[in-house]
Amino acid sequence: MTRPFERHGSRSVERERRRRHTRRDLLRTTALGGTAALSGFAGIGVASAQDGGNGETEFTVEIRNVSSNDTLQPPDGERQPVPLSPGVYAVYRGGDPIFTAGKQGGARGLEQLAEDGDPTRLERSLDDQQGVQSDIFDRLEGSDQRGPLEPGRTYRFDFDAQPGERLSFATMFVPSNDLFFAPGGIGIPLFRDGSPISGNVTSQVLLWDAGTERNEQPGTGPNQAPRQSAPNTGPDENAPVQPISRVDDGFRYPAVADVIRVTVASRNA
């Protein structure tokens, strides 16, 4: 039986080209202050503006699964790694379009990603939001394969952004009921003092509980994606989206840096 997080596909390259072109035209007419001056900053890469001087910089993000075969150690089950699901990223201004910490729900489709590893509905809902650039990431770096991210593998995606924009993303902590990795707060600022960032941003990533399904022992629960008989099979939970560190469910979870590493690079950094 096909696992929930293997059922989706990605949009075509041509559709992506059209979407980027439309977004650039919009940003040319709405960006404040025109092209930002890019000055040096200690420890941060500096990239020149792209696309004819409209202030955009091309970024590459890599999400790597750094878990090992004993990262997850359930007291009543075998030690195991932590696979990650295909996910969705968003580039935006203002508040995070994927979710707001402390509030229930989030964008349409967050529940399906957090519970079943299916990013398609979430990406569609983000694509409908004005001023948000979004897409699914599911291709395994170094191959033509698409699917869940096992230890030692990497997702990689590219996008263009302007000063003032931020990055958010969501990918499921697969051996769970509704946990996902995402940046904290209002996302990751892509520019600092007008200069594009570059480097390891894992410290800005948290493990979140979507609050939509009751938690079971991670790695052994019968209603978790690898073991459930069908999507959306666990008992509902009407709780806010919050870091798992604030959830008193009696279970232990590995440190974020023991599972995932996220790096951002700008084109000329």
BELBEL-V94621 format. One record per pair of residues at least 12 apart in sequence whose ideal C-beta (glycine too) atoms are under 10 Angstrom apart, sorted by the first residue. I is the first residue (numbers start at 0). J is the second residue. Records with the same first field share a line. If there is no record, write none. Layout:
I->J  J
//
This chain:
0->228  229
2->82  84  115  116  117  146  147  173  224  225  227  230
3->84  111  112  114  115  116  117  171  173  224  225  227  229  230  231
4->82  83  84  85  86  111  112  115  116  117  118  137  146  147  148  170  171  173  224  225  230
5->84  85  116  117  137  145  146  147
6->85  115  116  117  119  230
7->84  85  111  116  117  118  119  120  122  135  137  145  146
8->119  135  137  145
9->85  118  119  122  134  135  136  137  138  145
10->122  126  134  135
14->134
15->134  158
18->126  132  133  134
19->50  55  132  134  158  159
20->50
22->55  90  130  131  132  158  159
23->49  50  51  53  55  132  159  161
24->53
25->129  130
26->50  53  54  55  130  132  159  160  161  164
27->50  51  53  54  55  161
29->92  130  161
30->53  54  55  92  161  162  163  164
31->92  161  162  163
32->54  162  163  193
33->52  53  54
34->48  51  52  53  54  55  161  162  193
35->48  54  56  161  162  163  190  192  193  194  195
36->48  54  162  192  193  194
37->54  56  162  190  192  193  194  195  265  267
38->192  193  194
39->192  194
40->190  191  192  193  194  195  196  197
42->191  196  197  198
43->190  191  192  194  195  196  197  198  265  268
44->56  194  195  196  197  198  263  264  265  266  267  268
45->193  194  195  196  197  265  267  268
46->58  190  194  195  196  197  264  265  266  267  268
47->195  265  266  267
48->161  162  195  267
49->159  265  266  267
50->159  161
53->159  161
54->159  160  161  162  163  190  193
55->158  159  160  161  162  164  195  266
56->158  159  160  161  162  164  189  190  194  195  196  265  266  267  268
57->157  158  159  160  195  264  265  266  267
58->90  156  157  158  159  160  164  166  189  195  196  197  263  264  265  266  268
59->155  156  157  158  197  262  263  264  265  266  268
60->88  90  136  154  155  156  157  158  166  168  187  189  200  261  262  263  264
61->136  140  153  154  155  156  199  260  261  262  263  264
62->83  86  88  136  140  148  152  153  154  155  156  168  170  180  201  204  259  260  261  262
63->83  140  148  150  151  152  153  154  155  201  258  259  260  261  262
64->80  81  82  83  147  148  149  150  151  152  153  154  170  258  259  260
65->80  81  150  151  153  201  256  257  258  259  260
66->79  80  81  82  83  148  149  150  151  172  253  257  258  259
67->79  80  81  150  151  253  257  258
68->80  150
69->253
70->150  174  218  253  254  257  258
71->172  174  175  216  217  218  219  251  252  253  257  258
72->217  218  251  253
73->174  216  217  218  219  220  250  251
74->216  219  250  251
75->216  218  219
76->174  216  217  218  219  220
77->218  219
78->218
79->174  217  218  219  225
80->149  150  151  173  174  218  253  258
81->148  149  150  172  173  174  175  178  180  206  217  218  252  253  257  258  259
82->116  146  147  148  149  150  152  171  172  173  174  224  225  258
83->116  147  148  149  150  152  154  170  171  172  173  179  180  258  259
84->112  113  115  116  117  118  137  146  147  148  169  170  171  172  173  179  180  224
85->112  116  117  118  119  122  135  136  137  138  139  145  146  147  148  154  170  171
86->112  116  118  121  122  134  135  136  137  148  154  156  168  169  170  171  179  180  181
87->106  108  109  112  118  119  120  121  122  123  124  125  126  133  134  135  136  137  167  168  169  170  181
88->118  122  125  132  133  134  135  136  154  156  158  166  167  168  169  170  181
89->106  121  122  125  126  128  131  132  133  134  158  164  165  166  167  168  169  181  186
90->125  130  131  132  133  134  158  159  160  161  164  165  166  167  168  186  189
91->125  128  129  130  131  132  133  160  163  164  165  166  167  185  186
92->130  131  160  161  163  164  165  185  186
93->130  131  163  164  165  185  186
94->165  167  184  185  186
95->165  166  167  169  181  182  183  184  185  186
96->121  124  125  128  130  131  133  165  167  186
97->109  112  121  124  125  131  133  167  168  169  179  181  182  186  207  240
98->113  121  167  169  179  181  207  209  210  239  240  241
99->185  239  240
100->181  183  184  185  205  207  239  240  241  242  245
101->239  240  241  245
102->210  239  240  241
103->209  210  211  236  237  238  239  240
104->209  210  211  237  239  240
105->121  124  169  179  181  207  209  210  211  239  240
106->120  121  122  123  124  125  127  128  131  133  169
107->120  121  123  124  125  127
108->120  121  122  123  124  125  169
109->121  124  125  169  177  179  181  207  209  210  211  240
110->177  209  210  211  212  231  235
111->171  209  211  230  231
112->135  169  170  171  177  179  181  209
113->169  170  171  172  175  176  177  178  179  181  207  208  209  210  211  212  224  240
114->171  175  176  177  178  179  209  211  212  222  223  224  227  230  231  232  233
115->171  173  177  212  223  224  227  229  230  231  232
116->146  147  170  171  172  173  179  224  225  230
117->171  224  230  231
118->133  134  135  136  137  168  169  170  171
119->135
121->133  135  169
122->134  135  136
123->135
125->167  169
130->164
131->164  167
132->158  159  160  164  166
133->158  167  168
134->156  157  158
135->154  156
136->148  154  155  156  168  170
137->154  156  170
138->153  154  155  156
139->152  153  154  155
140->152  153  154  155  156
141->153  155
147->170  171  173  224  225
148->170  171  173  259
149->173
150->258
153->260  262
154->168  170  261
155->262
156->168
157->264  266
158->189
159->266
160->189  190  195  265
161->189  190  195
162->188  189  190  191  192  193  194  195
163->188  189  190  193
164->186  188  189  190
165->182  184  185  186  187  188  189  190
166->182  186  187  188  189  196  200  203  261  263
167->181  182  183  184  185  186  187
168->180  181  182  186  187  204  261
169->181  182  207  209
170->204  259  261
171->209  224
172->206  207  208  217  223  224  243  252  253  255  258  259
173->217  218  223  224  225
174->215  216  217  218  219  220  223  224  225  226
175->206  208  209  212  214  215  216  217  218  220  223  224  243  250  252
176->208  209  211  212  213  214  215  216  217  220  222  223  224  227  232  233  234  236  248
177->207  208  209  210  211  212  213  214  222  223  224  233  236  238  240
178->206  207  208  209  212  214  217  223  243  246  252
179->205  206  207  208  209  240  243
180->201  204  205  206  207  255  258  259  261
181->203  204  205  206  207  209  240  242
182->200  203  204  205  207  261
183->202  203  204  205  207  242
184->203  205
186->203
187->200  203  204  261  263
188->200  203
189->263  265
190->265
194->265  268
195->263  264  265  266  267  268
196->263  264  265  268
197->262  263  264  265  266  267  268
198->262  263  264  265  268
199->256  260  261  262  263
200->260  261  262  263
201->255  256  258  259  260  261  262
202->255  256  261
203->255  261  263
204->255  256  258  259  260  261
205->241  242  243  244  255
206->242  243  244  246  252  253  254  255  258  259
207->240  241  242  243  244  245  246
208->236  238  239  240  241  242  243  244  245  246  248  252
209->236  238  239  240  241
210->235  236  237  238  239  240  241  246
211->231  233  235  236  237  238  240
212->231  232  233  234  235  236  238
213->233  234  235  236  238  248
214->233  234  236  238  243  246  248  249  250  252
215->233  234  248  250
216->248  249  250  251
217->243  248  250  251  252  253
218->250
220->233  250
221->233
222->234
242->255
243->255
//
